[in-house]
């Protein structure tokens, strides 16, 4: 996963955070990282929700 996307799991919820300082611009790296993080969360049976 790219460095501009951070993920954490809390009680069945996958939290996906954009960390692309200074303004969290939606770059190509952010878009691809969000796609991968979302696909990974959907594929994980322990994840019941995504934020």
C-alpha positions in Angstrom: 0.0 0.0 0.0 1.2 3.5 -0.6 2.6 5.7 2.2 -0.2 8.2 1.7 -2.9 5.8 2.9 -3.0 4.5 6.5 -5.4 1.8 7.7 -6.4 0.6 11.1 -8.9 -2.0 12.4 -11.1 -1.3 15.4 -13.9 -3.7 16.5 -14.6 -4.9 12.9 -14.4 -1.5 11.3 -11.6 -0.7 8.9 -10.5 2.9 9.2 -8.9 4.3 6.0 -7.0 7.6 6.4 -5.5 9.9 3.7 -2.1 11.2 4.9 -0.9 13.3 2.0 0.4 16.4 3.6 0.1 19.3 3.5 -3.4 19.4 2.1 -4.3 15.7 1.4 -4.5 16.4 -2.4 -6.1 13.5 -4.3 -3.1 12.4 -6.3 -2.7 9.3 -8.4 -1.0 7.6 -5.4 -3.9 8.5 -3.1 -6.4 7.2 -5.6 -4.6 3.9 -6.1 -4.0 3.6 -2.4 -7.7 4.1 -1.6 -8.7 1.6 -4.2 -6.3 -1.0 -2.8 -7.3 -0.3 0.8 -11.0 -0.6 0.0 -10.5 -3.8 -2.0 -8.5 -5.3 0.9 -11.3 -4.3 3.4 -14.0 -5.9 1.2 -12.0 -9.1 0.9 -11.4 -9.4 4.7 -14.3 -11.3 6.3 -13.5 -9.8 9.7 -14.2 -6.3 8.4 -17.9 -5.4 8.9 -17.7 -1.7 8.0 -15.4 0.9 6.4 -14.8 4.5 7.4 
